[in-house]
Amino acid sequence: MCYILKKNEIYVLLVSIALALLPLMLLRDFTPQNELRYLSIADEALRNHVFFAFSNHGEPYADKPPLYFWLLMLGRTILGSHQMWFIALLSFIPAAVTVLLFYHWTQNELNDKWRIPAALLLMTSGLYLSLSFIVRMDMLMTMFIALALHSFYRLAEPGSACPAVGGQGTGQSAQSAGQSVLFSHRSVSLGTERWLFPLWVFLAVFSKGPVGILMPLVTSISYLLLLKRGREILKFWGLRTCGVIVLLCLIWFGGVFSEGGWAYYIDNLLINQTVGRAVHSFAHREPVYYYLESVWYTLAPWSFLVIGLLAVILIRRRITSRLQLFFLCAALSTFVMLSLASGKLQVYLLPAVPFMVYAAALSLPQYAGRGWVRLCIVVPALLQCVFLPALLFFKPGADFAYLELPAVKFGAVMITLGGGAALYCLLRRGHDLARAVKCMSAALFLGLFLAGFALPAANEWLGYRVICAQALKTARQEGITHFAAWNLRRAENLDVYLGVGVTVLANKADPNAEFASSGPVVLITRSRDLPRVQGGAHTETWGKFALTVLNDPCSSKPCVKSSGF
């Protein structure tokens, strides 16, 4: 039994992580900022029977390609409603596939001791972990980019073996880089890989946008130039690759044109959302050094370890293999490319994270005995140790009252214990860095698992599902069909829960004046703004949100209720 578990340890790990994140996938509400908007766009596309030219409440929405919305629409059609567990899997499965890809890709570079810790370093990196269950298409694009670059590497290095680092390999016979790490050599030949490469690139573009082609392009060119093989660029980006990508894009743009036309959609898709964001962005404009700051919390809690190892590798030129060089090219060229673009967000860096982590991890067997490397893990372990005391000492405000829930505190206990166990491994057990990483990661997932059970109560503060359910209940009881929202973020997307359009009032508007001559309306707002609404009836508060009925002719006295844990 132990042998079977050891042989399939990566699959056991991924299943265990999925179980740890299960409460987050089942019990969490959709966030108002982006998640509800994506669901509203998918619902609108289903109502209008469109598949390419999407809109958000009648306004063209060309920010994102169709693939992810198709998956949302498929889930909505099959399940009858948007289910968090299904949509979370659209992020978790690509995250797991990417981890599995790198685990096998580096099997001859890392020995058995470091293969699982390297996978944990990636899976528990702050940005990667959070986007593995959040409703976004970034992880889907990251998976396709990783697959594209893996195909390129197989084609670029068809006959080279991957030597073990420092003589500490797995002891297995070196596997040719021309052999697929996910499929057998017989099932995926190099000839097939030549077709898969442009297909993965297109699917990356079809998932999120231009980064899907820019990252493979920049990475492959920089790698070939470093090896002084610039003449081979057209070998990989020649007629076959460009022809497949262009043909598939023309089919896509043809569907967009037939549904939305040039002025309505194509111009926005190809010009405004690509060149505009890159050169003179109308949104998310940040300085060129933005990612130099954000990378520290992107890679947390392993920021010091990963960045420190990358710095030493580059400064001392201790690149141990072609594979590590390739990972460095992918990480650094993408970092520079994204820094030069005008529009920047932390999530844009996600496709580079696996390459950053594994470029550093490939040097762990060589540097694990160094004191500064231990210190890079001691610091986050100490932070985990003070997690529970910090939670008990600092009293959260009203908007974070859910941090007082017992499930959150039990989760904090596990994270704190994990930090203590990691310190013990680092300071008392022969400086066992690999085991320390495992302890910290296991504690983090156990903490997330326990804290996840607080979500049913915390959702009153995090999302709109609870308050919308109460609004629907009140509307049915009072025979009201009109809903309005005031001082709520992305309130137009409440139609995902309410099933009908919502009148959205400006923040400076006066709800009493807006509906003075209208029929009864259920108004949803923030609890703190409720005193500014005069004459509301059937008033209820749920977490930081509240509802009231304006112009109700059947009620002369307001009835105020509030919810608690």
N, C-alpha and C positions, 0 to 999 in steps of 0.2 A: 504493500500500500504506500509506504513511504517513498519507494522507488518511483511509483507512478506519479505521485505528487511532485517529486523532485524533477522528473522528466518533463512534466507539464506545468512547471512553476509559474510561468508567465500567464498562462490561462487561468490558473487558480488565483493569481494576483488580480487580474482584471475582473474576474467574477466577484472576488471579495470587495473590490473597490465599487463595483456596480451595486452590490448589496449595501455597502456603507452609504452610498449616495441615494439609495432608494427613497428614504423619507423626503429628501429634497425634490425628487422627481414626482412623488405622489401627492405631497401635501402643500407644496409651495404655490402661491398665487402668481399670476403673470404680473410683471412690473409695468407700471404705466409708461415709462420712458420710451422703450422701443418694442418690447414684446407684444403689448396690446396693439400697437400700430401694425406690426407684421400680420397679426391675426385678422385685424380689420381689413387689411389689403387683400388677404386671401379670401375672406368672406365676400368682399365687394367683387372680386374677380369671378367667384362662383355665381353670384347673382347676375352679373353682366355677361357671363359666358365668354370671358376673355382669358387668354393664356400667355400673352406676350406684353401687351401694352397695359400695364397695371396703373391703378389710380387709388388715391386715398381721399375718400369723400369728394370725388369728382375732380380732384386736382391730379395731373399727371405725376406718377411716381416712377422716375427712371433711375433712382439711386442704386437699385440692386437688380441683377439679372433674375431670370425666372425660376431656376432650378429649385431653390429653397422654397419658394412660394408654391411650386408644384407639389412638393412633399407635404407642405402644410394643407394644401387643398385636398390632397389624397387622403390624409388622415382625417380631415373634417368630413369628407364624403363617406369613408368607410365606417368611422366611429360615430358619426352623427353629431359630433361636437368636438371642440378643441380639447384634447386631453393632455395634461401636462406630462404624464409619463411617456406618451408617444413622442411628443415634441422634444422632450429632454433627450430621448434616445437618438434623435437626429443630430445631436451634438456629441453625446457620449460615445456612440459607435465610431464616428470618425476619429475621436480622440483615442479610443482604444486601438483602432487599426493603425494609427500613426505610431503609438507606443510599440505595438507588436512589430511593425516594420523596422523600427530602429533597433529593437531588441535582437532581431535576427540579422539585420544588416551588419551589426557590430559583433557578431558571435565569435569571430576569430580575432577580434581586437581586444576584447575584454574576457578575463577569465570568469569562472563560475562565481567567484566571490563578489564580483562587481556588476554582474549583468542585471540582477534585480535592483540593487541600489541605484544604478543609472536610470532604470525605468521609473523608479520612485522619485528621483530628482526631477524628472520631466513631469510626471503626473501630479506632483504636489507643488510645482511652481505656481505662484499666485494667479497669474493671468491664465495659464493653461488649465488649472483646476477649475477656476470659476467659469470659464467658457466651455467646460466639458458637460455642463448641464443647463446653461442659459440659452434662451431662444435667440440664437444668432446664427448666421451662415458662415462665420469666420472659421470655425473648426472644420466645416466641410471643405472649404477652400484649402485650408492647411493640409488636410489629408491628400487632396489631389495634387497639390504642389509637391509634397513629399514623395508621392508615387511617381510624379513626372521626373523629379531629380534622381530618384532611384533608377528609373529607366535610362536616363541619360548616363548615369555613372556606369551602368552595366554595358552600355554601348561604347562609352569612352575608354573603359578599362576591361576589355573582353578577355584578356589573357593573363591578367596580373592576379596573383594571390594576395590575400590580406594577411600579412604577418602579425603574429601576436606582439603585443606591446612589451618591450623589455624582457622577452622570453617567457612571459607569464600567460601564455595563451591557454586555451581550453584543453590542449592536449589532443584535440581532434586533428585530423588531416586538414590542411588549409583548403578552404573552399574557393574555387575560382570566382572572381568578380563577375564572370559571365554567367554564373548560375544564379537563378532567382532565389531570394531568401524567403519568399512567401509561397512559391510554387516549385514543383520539381523541375529539374532541368529539361525533362522531356515535355512538360506541359507548356512551358513558356520559352520558346527559343529566341535567339537574338533577332531573327526576322520578325517575329511577332512583336518583340519589344520596340522595333522601329515604328510600328503602327500604334502601339500603346502610348509611346512618348507624346505625340501630338494630341492623342485623345485625352490623356490626363491633363495636358495644358489647357485644352479647350474646356474641359469640365471645371477646372479651377477658375477660368474666366467666367464660365456660365454659372458659377456658384456665387461669386462676389464682385468680380470686375477686373480691371487692368492689371492689378498686382499678380493675378493668376498667370499671366504670361510674362510680365516684367521680371519677376523673381527667377523663374527658370532661365530666361534669356540672359539676364545680368550674371547669374551664378555660373552658367555654363561658359559664357564668353570669358569671364575673369579667370576661371579655372584653366581653360585652354591657353589663355595668354600667359599665365604664370608658368605653365609647362612648356612655353614656347611652341605651341601647336596651333597658332592662330589660323593657319591654312585649313584647319579641319572644321572651322566654324560652320562653313556652308555644308559640310557633311551632315551636321546635325540639324541645321536650320535651313535646309535646302528645299527642293521642290516638294518632296513628300510631306515634310513637317508643315511647311507654310501652306501647301495645298489643302491638307486635311483641315487645318485650323480655319483658313479662309472660307472653305466650302461650308463648314458647319456654322461659321459666323454669318455667312450670307443667308443660310436657311433661317437662322435666328432673326436677323434683321428684316428678312422678308416677312416673317410672321408679325414682327413689330409694326412694319409699314402698313400691312394689310389691316391691322386693327387700330393703329393710332395715327398713321400718317407721318409725314416728315415734320411739319411745324409743331404738331402736337407732342411728338414723342422722340423721334429719331434725333433731332437736333439736341434735345436735352440729354439723351442717352450718350451720344458720341462726342459732343462738344462740351456742354456745360458740366456734365458729371465726370468727365475724364480730364480733358485739357484744362478746364476751368479750375477744378480742384487741385490739380498738380501745379499750375503756374500761378494763379491768383485766386486762391480759394475763397468762396463766399461763406464757408463754414469751417470751423475747427482750425483756424489759422493759428499757427504756433511758430516760435523761433526755430532756427536750424538746430539748436542744441536741445530741443524738447526731449528727444529719446535718450540723451545722455542723463537726463534727470529721471525720466519715467522708467528706465530699464531696471533701476534699483528695486522698485516695488513690483515690476513685471516679473522678476525672477525670485522674489521673496518666497520663502525664507532662505533661499540658497544664493542670494545675490553676491555676498562676499566670496563664496566658494567658486561660483561659475566665473564671475568677472575677474577674480584674482587669478584663477588658472589660465583663463584666456590671455590676460596681460602677461603672465610669465611665459607662456608658449610663444607669444609674438615677440616679446622683448628679447628673450634668450634664443629664439628660433629653434625651439625644441619640438618641432613637428615630427611625429613618430611614423607617420604613414601617409600614403596618398589619400586614404579615406579621411583622415583627420584634416588634411589640407583642403579636401573638398568641402567638408563641413564648415571649416573656417571661411572659405570663399562664400558659401551660401549665407552664413551669418553676417559677415562683415559687409559684403556687397549689398545685401538687402538693407542693412542698417544705414549705410550711406545713402542708398537710393531713397529710402523713406524720409531720411532727414532733409534731403534736398527738395522734396515735395512741399508745397505750401500748406495743404491740409494735413493735419496730424491728429491721430487719436492713439491712445495706448493700445487698443485692440489691433491696430494695423500691424503691430510688431509681432503678432502671434505666429505667422508662418516661419519667422526666423528663430523662435524660441527652441524648438526641438534641435535645431542645428547648433545653437549656442550651447545648450545643455550637454549634448553628446560630444561636441568638440572638446569641451572641458572634461567630461567624464572619461574620455579616452586616455587622459593623462593622469587619472586618479591612481592607478597602480604604481605609477612612477613617483608621484609626489605625496602619497598618503602618509608617509612617515615624517613629513616636514611639520614643524611646530606651527607655522603660520596657517597650514591647511587645517590642522585640528582647531585652531583658533577660529577659523571661518565657520566651523560647525558649532563650536562652544557658544558663540554669540547668539545664534538663533535658538539654541537649546536653553540658554539662560532666559531668553524672552518667553519661551514656552513655560518655563518654571514660574514666572511671575504672572502668567495669564490669569489664573484664578484669583490671586490676591488683588490684581488690578481691577478685575470685574467686581469684587466685593467692596473695594475701597471707593471707587468712583461711582457715584449714584447717577444713573442715566436720566436724561430729561424725559418729558412726556412722549416725545416721538420715538423714544427707544425703550419704552417701558417693558417691552417683551424680553429685554435682557435680564429681567428679574425672575423670569420663569425658571422653575426647578430643572427642566430639561436642559436649558442653556448652561446652568451651573454644573450639572453633572457632566456635560460635554467639556466644560472648562476644566473640571477635575482630571479628566482623561488626558487632555492636552498638557496640563501641568505635570502629571505623572510621567508622560512620555518624555518631556524635557529633562526630568530628573533621571530617568533611565538612560537617556542619551549621554548625559554628563557622566554617569557611572561608567558607561562603556568607554568614554573618551579618556577618563582620568584614572580608572582603576582596573580596567580589563585589557591592558596592553595596547591602549589607544586604538580600539577597534572602530574605525570610522564607518565601515560598512554596516556594522550592527547599529551604530548610533543613528545613521540615516534611516534604517528600518524602524527603529524605536520611535523616532520623531514622526515618521510618516504614518505608522500604524496608529499612533495616538491621535494624529490629526484626523484620520478617517473615522476613528471611533468617536472622537469629539463631534464631528459633523453628523454622524449617525444619531447620537443621543440628542444633540441640539435640534436636529430636524423634527423631532416630535413636538417642538414648541411652535411649529409653523401654523397649525390651525388657529391658535390664538394670536400669533404675531401677524397673520395676514391682515388683520384689521388695521394695522399700521403700514403694511407694505404694499397692498394692492387694493383694487376696487371691487373684488368679487363679493365680499361680505356686504358692503354698503349697497351694491347694486341688487343683491338678492333681497335685501330689506326694502329697497325702492320698488322692486317688482311686486313684492307682497303687499306693500301699502297701496300701490296703484290698483291692484286687483280688488282690494277691499273697498277702495273709494271710487272705483270705476273711472280711473284717470288713465289717459293714454299719452299724455305729454310729459316729457322729461327735460330737465334743464340742469346745467352744471355751471358752477361759478367758483373761480379761484382754484381750479383743479388743473393739474398738469396733464397735457394730452387728453383733455376731457372728451374730445370728439370721438375717441375710440371706445367710449363706454358702450357703443352699440354692439360690441362683441358680447357683452353680458346682457344688455337690455333688449337686444333684438330689434330695436328701432333707432332712428336718428335722434340725436340729442341737440338741443339748443345750447350753444356754448356762449356764455356771457364773458365779456372782457373783465379783467381784474378790477378796473375802476368803475365798472357799471354798478347801478343800483337795482338789485333784483325786484324790489317793490315797485319801482317806476317802470321797469321793463315789462312786467306782467300785470300792470294795474288794470288794463282793460281786456285781459285775456281770460280764458277759462281756467279751471284748476290745473296746477302743474306741480309735479314732484321735483323739488330743487335739491340737488346734491352739492355739498360744499365741504369745507373744512370745519371741524368743531370750533376752532378759534374764531371763525367768521360768523358763526351762528347768531351771536348777539346783535349783529348788524342787520339781520333780517327781521323786519317787523311784521307781526300778524300771522306768522306761520303756525300751522296746526299739525298735529300728529308728529311732533318733532322727536327724532331719535338720534343718538350719537353712538357710533361704533368705532372704537379706537380714535384715530385722529380725523375721522370723517363723520359727517352728519347729514341728515336729510330733513326736510320739512315740506309741508304742503301749503302752497300759496293759493289764495283766492278760493278756498274751500267753502262753499255755501252751506255745507251741512254741519259745520263745526264753529261754535262761538268761542270756545276756550281751547287754548293750545294744550296738548297732552305731551309731556316731555318724558322721554325714557332714555336710559343710558345702559351701556353694556359693560361688563367687567369680565375678569377671567373666571 
